[in-house]
Amino acid sequence: MPLPTEERVSRLVAGLVERRGFDLEGVTVAGGRSGQAKVTIVVDRDAATDLDTVAELSTDLSGLLDEAGDFGEAAYLLEVTTPGVERPLDAERHWRRARGRKARITLRPGAPHPEPGVGSRFEARIGALSGDSVALVLGGRRNPHRVTVPLAEIAEAVVQVEFNAPGAAELELAGGVAAGRPDPRTESATPLPDDDPSSASSATEPQTEGIVE
């Protein structure tokens, strides 16, 4: 039987995800026919999220999808995960949760540059939101200073992997790391998803897997 669409799965799981206190950030459905189908559900919330919480949500979502019957008798892999590094910042809640992280910023054509010498594409540490603008910390460890950019002038922003710990002054200007978010001062410089100690999987049918950043 054909796989359910991503829109169908999103509608099925959205209510349960919301009741558990999460935002539904994305759903992908892949595979089928020649191979096992894989359903990936990305969730996030303001509060810290541990593996047990994601595993419980994964179990509940698996039961919900089984009850709906959209996959028939076919086995499928269900992966419930939080957004990882290199996540796009598409909504105000994304900016709020990314405070303290470094991001690659691309301004919209014609938007004024934040300061002389900085072009339309640059890296900055994300600060606090204020109305419809966000504070950005430029200058890195050596010369940290804060500018303010309207969100409407930002075309794209993507959280970056950090290979060096940020300076104390940078984080102070950013307002610290958002509550419940990973601290870039303590993260591994080369995170490998397959080696994430906070990930777990089970081999039931349907299979479920919970991964936390």
Backbone as CSV, one residue per row, in Angstrom:
resi,resn,N_x,N_y,N_z,CA_x,CA_y,CA_z,C_x,C_y,C_z
1,MET,0.845,-1.192,0.000,0.000,0.000,0.000,0.882,1.243,0.000
2,PRO,0.408,2.340,-0.567,1.240,3.554,-0.613,1.459,4.116,0.785
3,LEU,2.584,4.799,0.936,2.901,5.414,2.212,1.996,6.624,2.451
4,PRO,1.666,6.897,3.708,0.932,8.136,3.995,1.809,9.340,3.692
5,THR,1.195,10.431,3.333,1.961,11.634,3.039,2.454,12.273,4.329
6,GLU,3.437,13.157,4.173,3.941,13.877,5.344,2.859,14.748,5.956
7,GLU,1.998,15.324,5.110,0.891,16.130,5.613,-0.065,15.282,6.441
8,ARG,-0.349,14.059,5.982,-1.235,13.151,6.711,-0.634,12.799,8.073
9,VAL,0.643,12.452,8.107,1.275,12.103,9.374,1.318,13.310,10.307
10,SER,1.584,14.474,9.747,1.600,15.693,10.562,0.256,15.917,11.243
11,ARG,-0.822,15.735,10.478,-2.157,15.917,11.060,-2.433,14.880,12.143
12,LEU,-1.957,13.666,11.929,-2.192,12.603,12.900,-1.497,12.875,14.226
13,VAL,-0.261,13.372,14.167,0.558,13.456,15.382,0.517,14.819,16.054
14,ALA,0.043,15.851,15.358,0.155,17.214,15.872,-0.503,17.394,17.235
15,GLY,-1.711,16.841,17.410,-2.415,17.015,18.670,-1.687,16.387,19.841
16,LEU,-1.192,15.171,19.654,-0.469,14.483,20.722,0.821,15.208,21.065
17,VAL,1.546,15.637,20.045,2.785,16.373,20.282,2.511,17.629,21.094
18,GLU,1.462,18.359,20.743,1.122,19.592,21.459,0.720,19.293,22.901
19,ARG,-0.057,18.238,23.116,-0.481,17.897,24.475,0.691,17.516,25.363
20,ARG,1.749,17.023,24.765,2.944,16.652,25.538,3.856,17.863,25.779
21,GLY,3.427,19.037,25.322,4.190,20.256,25.579,5.275,20.554,24.569
22,PHE,5.188,19.965,23.372,6.191,20.174,22.326,5.599,20.950,21.160
23,ASP,6.477,21.522,20.357,6.125,22.054,19.050,6.523,21.026,17.998
24,LEU,5.667,20.803,17.025,5.994,19.918,15.910,6.786,20.724,14.893
25,GLU,8.072,20.393,14.727,8.956,21.170,13.855,9.083,20.576,12.454
26,GLY,8.702,19.322,12.274,8.799,18.748,10.939,8.509,17.262,10.929
27,VAL,8.056,16.773,9.786,7.794,15.345,9.573,8.317,14.970,8.199
28,THR,9.054,13.874,8.125,9.454,13.321,6.834,9.078,11.846,6.784
29,VAL,8.662,11.405,5.610,8.319,9.999,5.376,9.116,9.549,4.165
30,ALA,9.902,8.484,4.326,10.764,8.027,3.226,10.746,6.510,3.144
31,GLY,11.142,5.992,1.960,11.262,4.552,1.788,9.974,3.926,1.305
32,GLY,9.820,2.646,1.647,8.656,1.902,1.209,8.978,0.996,0.039
33,ARG,8.055,0.175,-0.347,8.168,-0.783,-1.450,9.390,-1.672,-1.300
34,SER,10.544,-1.240,-1.819,11.729,-2.095,-1.797,12.417,-2.109,-0.441
35,GLY,12.103,-1.173,0.438,12.759,-1.113,1.730,11.793,-0.667,2.809
36,GLN,12.268,-0.698,4.027,11.431,-0.322,5.157,11.172,1.183,5.160
37,ALA,9.960,1.554,5.435,9.629,2.970,5.518,10.229,3.569,6.784
38,LYS,10.588,4.840,6.704,11.119,5.561,7.857,10.338,6.848,8.033
39,VAL,9.835,7.041,9.245,9.104,8.258,9.597,9.942,9.011,10.629
40,THR,10.302,10.244,10.308,11.069,11.085,11.224,10.187,12.239,11.673
41,ILE,10.040,12.371,12.988,9.238,13.434,13.577,10.157,14.298,14.425
42,VAL,10.256,15.575,14.084,11.137,16.511,14.790,10.281,17.363,15.717
43,VAL,10.642,17.380,17.004,9.900,18.152,17.999,10.879,19.013,18.794
44,ASP,10.343,20.032,19.429,11.183,20.881,20.273,10.290,21.574,21.293
45,ARG,10.909,22.115,22.345,10.174,22.876,23.355,11.158,23.769,24.091
46,ASP,10.636,24.687,24.876,11.499,25.598,25.623,12.257,24.870,26.724
47,ALA,11.592,23.957,27.410,12.212,23.251,28.531,13.258,22.261,28.033
48,ALA,14.171,21.890,28.927,15.166,20.874,28.600,14.463,19.558,28.271
49,THR,15.014,18.834,27.320,14.421,17.575,26.878,15.436,16.455,27.035
50,ASP,15.075,15.416,27.809,15.989,14.293,27.998,15.519,13.089,27.194
51,LEU,16.358,12.060,27.177,16.081,10.883,26.364,14.813,10.173,26.815
52,ASP,14.579,10.091,28.133,13.396,9.395,28.627,12.116,10.066,28.131
53,THR,12.105,11.394,28.141,10.921,12.120,27.684,10.664,11.861,26.206
54,VAL,11.728,11.882,25.397,11.574,11.623,23.965,11.156,10.179,23.723
55,ALA,11.697,9.243,24.507,11.335,7.832,24.355,9.856,7.611,24.671
56,GLU,9.365,8.271,25.714,7.942,8.156,26.057,7.070,8.711,24.937
57,LEU,7.462,9.865,24.402,6.710,10.449,23.298,6.742,9.543,22.079
58,SER,7.900,8.950,21.816,8.047,8.049,20.677,7.111,6.846,20.807
59,THR,7.017,6.282,22.007,6.130,5.142,22.239,4.673,5.525,21.999
60,ASP,4.288,6.692,22.504,2.905,7.145,22.324,2.599,7.417,20.852
61,LEU,3.549,8.011,20.148,3.338,8.296,18.729,3.259,7.011,17.912
62,SER,4.075,6.036,18.281,4.038,4.746,17.598,2.659,4.105,17.744
63,GLY,2.116,4.144,18.972,0.786,3.589,19.189,-0.278,4.323,18.398
64,LEU,-0.137,5.638,18.313,-1.088,6.441,17.554,-1.061,6.083,16.073
65,LEU,0.147,5.955,15.509,0.268,5.619,14.090,-0.228,4.206,13.815
66,ASP,0.044,3.282,14.739,-0.458,1.914,14.571,-1.988,1.894,14.557
67,GLU,-2.583,2.648,15.469,-4.039,2.690,15.562,-4.652,3.278,14.298
68,ALA,-3.983,4.287,13.722,-4.500,4.897,12.494,-4.464,3.918,11.330
69,GLY,-3.477,3.016,11.322,-3.420,1.963,10.317,-2.949,2.383,8.949
70,ASP,-2.341,3.542,8.833,-1.936,4.031,7.516,-0.802,3.220,6.896
71,PHE,-0.045,2.490,7.706,1.058,1.688,7.181,0.652,0.230,6.977
72,GLY,-0.605,-0.101,7.261,-1.048,-1.474,7.104,-0.276,-2.415,8.001
73,GLU,0.132,-3.550,7.466,0.893,-4.548,8.223,2.395,-4.365,8.072
74,ALA,2.807,-3.372,7.299,4.237,-3.190,7.034,4.951,-2.625,8.260
75,ALA,6.161,-3.145,8.504,6.997,-2.584,9.565,7.566,-1.245,9.100
76,TYR,7.782,-0.359,10.036,8.382,0.932,9.694,9.230,1.395,10.858
77,LEU,10.184,2.260,10.568,11.059,2.839,11.585,10.544,4.223,11.931
78,LEU,10.256,4.423,13.197,9.829,5.739,13.674,10.972,6.365,14.455
79,GLU,11.396,7.541,14.033,12.457,8.284,14.710,11.871,9.596,15.211
80,VAL,11.945,9.809,16.513,11.510,11.057,17.122,12.756,11.771,17.621
81,THR,12.965,12.990,17.194,14.220,13.669,17.467,13.993,15.155,17.700
82,THR,14.945,15.803,18.346,14.940,17.257,18.465,15.856,17.840,17.390
83,PRO,15.706,19.127,17.057,16.558,19.713,16.018,18.029,19.657,16.421
84,GLY,18.893,19.341,15.478,20.321,19.296,15.750,21.010,20.579,15.316
85,VAL,22.333,20.507,15.246,23.083,21.661,14.775,22.773,21.880,13.306
86,GLU,23.123,23.056,12.808,22.824,23.476,11.449,21.324,23.500,11.183
87,ARG,20.562,23.833,12.228,19.125,23.984,12.070,18.812,25.382,11.541
88,PRO,17.850,25.505,10.638,17.433,26.848,10.200,16.562,27.493,11.274
89,LEU,16.657,28.803,11.369,15.843,29.561,12.319,14.720,30.223,11.526
90,ASP,13.540,29.631,11.574,12.434,30.071,10.729,11.311,30.755,11.496
91,ALA,11.351,30.722,12.815,10.277,31.304,13.611,10.879,31.978,14.840
92,GLU,10.110,32.850,15.467,10.630,33.556,16.631,11.049,32.590,17.727
93,ARG,10.311,31.475,17.915,10.680,30.523,18.961,12.043,29.889,18.682
94,HIS,12.393,29.733,17.396,13.702,29.186,17.056,14.806,30.145,17.502
95,TRP,14.604,31.433,17.252,15.594,32.423,17.676,15.706,32.441,19.202
96,ARG,14.586,32.374,19.893,14.605,32.402,21.354,15.382,31.218,21.915
97,ARG,15.150,30.036,21.350,15.796,28.825,21.857,17.261,28.743,21.454
98,ALA,17.654,29.495,20.422,19.045,29.465,19.953,19.912,30.531,20.598
99,ARG,19.377,31.286,21.549,20.182,32.340,22.181,21.469,31.761,22.761
100,GLY,22.568,32.437,22.481,23.870,31.978,22.934,24.621,31.142,21.907
101,ARG,23.940,30.714,20.829,24.576,29.907,19.796,25.089,30.785,18.665
102,LYS,26.069,30.266,17.941,26.570,30.959,16.762,25.723,30.573,15.561
103,ALA,25.445,31.537,14.690,24.648,31.281,13.501,25.264,31.973,12.305
104,ARG,25.022,31.407,11.121,25.386,32.045,9.860,24.161,32.821,9.381
105,ILE,24.317,34.108,9.238,23.213,35.001,8.906,23.345,35.467,7.459
106,THR,22.251,35.427,6.717,22.198,35.979,5.371,21.079,37.016,5.330
107,LEU,21.433,38.246,4.992,20.441,39.315,4.935,19.697,39.307,3.598
108,ARG,18.518,39.873,3.607,17.745,39.996,2.373,18.398,41.036,1.451
109,PRO,18.228,40.883,0.145,18.787,41.872,-0.786,18.291,43.274,-0.443
110,GLY,19.226,44.207,-0.380,18.877,45.580,-0.089,18.832,45.930,1.380
111,ALA,18.916,44.927,2.276,18.893,45.220,3.713,20.201,45.889,4.114
112,PRO,20.160,46.887,5.004,21.405,47.537,5.432,22.293,46.577,6.198
113,HIS,23.589,46.711,5.982,24.532,45.863,6.694,24.599,46.309,8.155
114,PRO,24.858,45.370,9.093,24.803,45.726,10.517,25.852,46.738,10.954
115,GLU,26.987,46.789,10.239,28.030,47.765,10.544,29.023,47.799,9.391
116,PRO,29.818,48.838,9.270,30.824,48.894,8.206,31.771,47.697,8.277
117,GLY,32.097,47.152,7.136,33.012,46.018,7.077,32.342,44.673,7.179
118,VAL,31.052,44.646,7.471,30.298,43.395,7.549,29.338,43.353,6.370
119,GLY,29.396,42.277,5.591,28.574,42.177,4.398,27.187,41.646,4.674
120,SER,26.579,41.119,3.643,25.218,40.613,3.759,25.189,39.173,4.266
121,ARG,26.351,38.562,4.414,26.448,37.192,4.927,27.564,37.171,5.956
122,PHE,27.242,36.770,7.167,28.225,36.835,8.249,27.828,35.870,9.372
123,GLU,28.757,35.646,10.288,28.475,34.826,11.460,28.369,35.720,12.687
124,ALA,27.454,35.369,13.576,27.244,36.143,14.791,26.689,35.221,15.868
125,ARG,26.858,35.633,17.104,26.250,34.899,18.209,24.878,35.506,18.481
126,ILE,23.887,34.649,18.656,22.517,35.106,18.790,22.252,35.607,20.205
127,GLY,21.672,36.799,20.276,21.289,37.369,21.553,19.788,37.309,21.760
128,ALA,19.286,38.209,22.571,17.878,38.192,22.950,17.001,38.817,21.880
129,LEU,15.772,38.323,21.795,14.763,38.937,20.951,14.166,40.134,21.670
130,SER,13.842,41.166,20.903,13.172,42.334,21.458,12.185,42.830,20.416
131,GLY,10.928,42.546,20.640,9.934,42.893,19.640,10.164,42.110,18.362
132,ASP,10.347,42.825,17.261,10.564,42.166,15.971,12.022,42.227,15.537
133,SER,12.935,42.412,16.506,14.370,42.467,16.209,15.125,41.490,17.102
134,VAL,16.338,41.155,16.692,17.182,40.262,17.475,18.550,40.908,17.670
135,ALA,19.093,40.753,18.859,20.458,41.209,19.125,21.437,40.166,18.605
136,LEU,22.500,40.617,17.953,23.545,39.737,17.435,24.884,40.230,17.950
137,VAL,25.717,39.289,18.380,27.038,39.631,18.904,28.062,39.359,17.812
138,LEU,28.738,40.399,17.365,29.786,40.304,16.355,31.155,40.407,17.030
139,GLY,32.209,40.119,16.275,33.568,40.334,16.764,34.227,39.156,17.430
140,GLY,33.482,38.071,17.670,34.083,36.879,18.269,34.633,37.117,19.664
141,ARG,35.640,36.325,20.028,36.233,36.421,21.364,37.052,37.690,21.549
142,ARG,37.647,38.182,20.452,38.600,39.290,20.584,37.912,40.644,20.746
143,ASN,36.843,40.860,20.009,36.208,42.174,20.033,34.684,42.033,20.037
144,PRO,34.133,41.396,21.037,32.680,41.185,21.030,31.916,42.484,21.231
145,HIS,30.901,42.684,20.413,30.041,43.846,20.553,28.687,43.495,19.948
146,ARG,27.676,44.210,20.371,26.308,43.836,20.027,25.692,44.822,19.045
147,VAL,24.971,44.261,18.066,24.182,45.059,17.146,22.762,44.505,17.167
148,THR,21.827,45.265,16.627,20.435,44.827,16.559,19.979,44.822,15.110
149,VAL,19.348,43.715,14.704,18.902,43.557,13.315,17.429,43.151,13.312
150,PRO,16.582,43.811,12.539,15.182,43.388,12.424,15.084,41.992,11.804
151,LEU,14.222,41.159,12.331,14.058,39.811,11.782,13.595,39.868,10.329
152,ALA,12.832,40.879,9.971,12.322,40.987,8.607,13.437,41.188,7.588
153,GLU,14.621,41.636,8.046,15.734,41.866,7.131,16.635,40.639,6.982
154,ILE,16.328,39.562,7.703,17.143,38.348,7.654,16.475,37.340,6.724
155,ALA,17.184,36.949,5.672,16.652,35.978,4.716,16.831,34.559,5.214
156,GLU,17.943,34.293,5.863,18.238,32.934,6.321,19.181,32.992,7.502
157,ALA,18.979,32.101,8.460,19.889,31.975,9.591,19.980,30.495,9.956
158,VAL,21.197,30.001,10.105,21.420,28.578,10.384,22.416,28.452,11.533
159,VAL,22.045,27.717,12.567,22.934,27.478,13.691,24.153,26.692,13.226
160,GLN,25.320,27.046,13.728,26.575,26.446,13.283,27.192,25.523,14.334
161,VAL,27.928,24.535,13.841,28.768,23.718,14.716,29.929,24.588,15.187
162,GLU,30.243,24.531,16.458,31.347,25.334,16.999,32.524,24.436,17.345
163,PHE,33.698,24.835,16.897,34.903,24.066,17.154,35.739,24.665,18.279
164,ASN,35.368,25.857,18.732,36.046,26.487,19.851,34.995,27.057,20.797
165,ALA,35.267,26.988,22.075,34.325,27.517,23.053,34.230,29.034,22.935
166,PRO,33.037,29.595,23.069,32.890,31.052,22.989,33.493,31.730,24.206
167,GLY,33.832,33.006,24.062,34.355,33.766,25.177,33.256,34.155,26.150
168,ALA,33.654,34.398,27.396,32.685,34.784,28.418,31.989,36.089,28.056
169,ALA,32.740,37.043,27.480,32.151,38.325,27.121,31.117,38.162,26.008
170,GLU,31.389,37.265,25.057,30.415,37.002,23.994,29.087,36.531,24.571
171,LEU,29.178,35.531,25.446,27.959,34.969,26.015,27.235,35.984,26.891
172,GLU,27.984,36.802,27.590,27.359,37.815,28.434,26.568,38.811,27.583
173,LEU,27.153,39.242,26.467,26.457,40.167,25.579,25.235,39.510,24.937
174,ALA,25.324,38.215,24.719,24.195,37.490,24.130,23.083,37.251,25.143
175,GLY,23.387,37.458,26.420,22.393,37.172,27.450,22.441,35.752,27.946
176,GLY,23.569,35.064,27.675,23.707,33.684,28.119,23.071,32.707,27.145
177,VAL,23.096,31.437,27.522,22.502,30.379,26.710,21.055,30.201,27.156
178,ALA,20.145,30.057,26.215,18.732,29.888,26.539,18.540,28.691,27.463
179,ALA,17.645,28.823,28.421,17.379,27.762,29.392,16.998,26.464,28.690
180,GLY,17.614,25.376,29.114,17.313,24.076,28.543,18.036,23.765,27.260
181,ARG,18.864,24.683,26.777,19.595,24.471,25.524,21.013,24.002,25.801
182,PRO,21.624,23.258,24.872,23.014,22.832,25.053,23.949,24.029,25.146
183,ASP,24.949,23.931,26.009,25.911,25.010,26.208,27.097,24.792,25.276
184,PRO,27.377,25.731,24.355,28.486,25.547,23.413,29.842,25.489,24.094
185,ARG,29.931,25.879,25.366,31.208,25.793,26.083,31.546,24.370,26.488
186,THR,30.548,23.494,26.518,30.786,22.135,27.002,30.535,21.072,25.948
187,GLU,30.078,21.472,24.768,29.795,20.497,23.721,31.080,20.006,23.074
188,SER,31.004,18.792,22.518,32.123,18.261,21.745,32.327,19.108,20.503
189,ALA,33.580,19.298,20.105,33.869,20.092,18.913,33.431,19.392,17.641
190,THR,33.346,18.045,17.670,32.959,17.302,16.480,31.855,16.326,16.842
191,PRO,30.629,16.800,17.040,29.540,15.914,17.417,29.209,14.935,16.301
192,LEU,29.029,13.674,16.657,28.676,12.645,15.709,27.352,12.041,16.130
193,PRO,26.281,12.205,15.331,24.972,11.726,15.738,24.957,10.259,16.131
194,ASP,25.702,9.395,15.406,25.681,7.975,15.708,26.347,7.658,17.034
195,ASP,27.175,8.574,17.558,27.856,8.343,18.812,27.245,9.134,19.951
196,ASP,26.087,9.745,19.709,25.449,10.567,20.724,25.049,9.700,21.900
197,PRO,25.613,9.929,23.114,25.290,9.080,24.253,23.858,9.234,24.716
198,SER,23.154,10.245,24.239,21.778,10.434,24.661,20.782,9.873,23.659
199,SER,21.274,9.095,22.678,20.377,8.487,21.707,20.127,7.034,22.076
200,ALA,18.959,6.537,21.673,18.611,5.152,21.975,17.661,4.654,20.905
201,SER,17.632,3.345,20.696,16.720,2.784,19.718,16.259,1.418,20.179
202,SER,15.144,0.996,19.619,14.639,-0.342,19.910,14.287,-1.012,18.599
203,ALA,14.240,-2.315,18.582,14.040,-3.061,17.343,12.694,-3.769,17.346
204,THR,11.645,-3.065,17.691,10.313,-3.629,17.642,9.699,-3.333,16.291
205,GLU,8.521,-3.890,16.011,7.803,-3.589,14.782,6.487,-2.938,15.151
206,PRO,6.243,-1.654,14.836,7.190,-0.755,14.188,8.326,-0.377,15.093
207,GLN,9.474,-0.072,14.505,10.624,0.310,15.300,10.513,1.766,15.711
208,THR,10.998,2.086,16.903,10.990,3.458,17.360,12.359,3.848,17.846
209,GLU,12.675,5.112,17.707,13.984,5.590,18.096,13.849,7.002,18.614
210,GLY,14.522,7.323,19.722,14.489,8.677,20.250,15.888,9.259,20.256
211,ILE,16.060,10.434,19.739,17.363,11.079,19.682,17.225,12.480,20.232
212,VAL,18.090,12.837,21.158,18.105,14.174,21.725,19.434,14.822,21.409
213,GLU,19.381,16.084,21.051,20.617,16.802,20.728,21.563,16.767,21.903
